[in-house]
């Protein structure tokens, strides 16, 4: 907990500068700044949890080496893995705590802080009119809506494409309203074109009721961001947008990130064990301690660089590796796999031959 607290204090420095500027330059109340700072803490804690586990693990093993506990246990015939087993259990618990915070607390605090920023700082009310809404419905129907009045549940200037064998069937309406999944179109036309591209059918209507599987509010502005949703909410949002024909690649990356970041706690704990077993030989091996700390710091920096790179590639649908697509799951978990594989090899070697 001391490691988490220390890294969290470092992490809030940049946010603190921004909030203090808001308080002085924008006239935001100091109580609002304090509330924002408190709401931002859980997200910062989750981000620094892996580093805290890494250095806490190394601190424990260095202390055991300093007191010659590792040397005595090994000399007594206790297998290295048996020595590390309680530590691995504690690291696993730390990963679970990080996952719970990231899943249950962080989305709520991010949502509350976003509302607070919009209400107190940006002074932006929730949007009532949304323009140019496009989505895909069932039965290969595509919807374009010029304006949506969310509070009144009304729409203006609709265009519906329905795919047929040759040319799409077009339905237009001057205005419409909805009640759940039932839409009522008013003052519109239906057009059908034959295989030669000639208008074959044209009819007008004053009122036409249709059923739409998707909820129109799903596609309106100011939906929760990925950071404001837990895994279940985000998965439901991805499934809904997939049905609407909207790309969800970015959301999928964020979905897998919700488990990969807590999983990094366990990987970094493995990494700390690997560094200490490789470089710290005894209580007086201060060069080994220095090397372990240096490698740990460099590894943390490279990990987040690799994570940023893989996330960016995963969000790009055109990127591939040797002709194979770079899936969103890999974008979130690839650094964990690489670090976990290397750490496992080092620990296995140390347990077997040292």
PyMOL commands that set and color helices and strands:
alter all, ss='L'
color gray80, all
select helices_A, chain A and resi 2-25+30-66+69-75+80-121+216-219+226-228+231-243+249-279+286-315+328-353
alter helices_A, ss='H'
color red, helices_A
select strands_A, chain A and resi 129-136+141-149+154-162+169-179+182-193+199-211+320-321+324-325
alter strands_A, ss='S'
color yellow, strands_A
deselect
rebuild
show_as cartoon
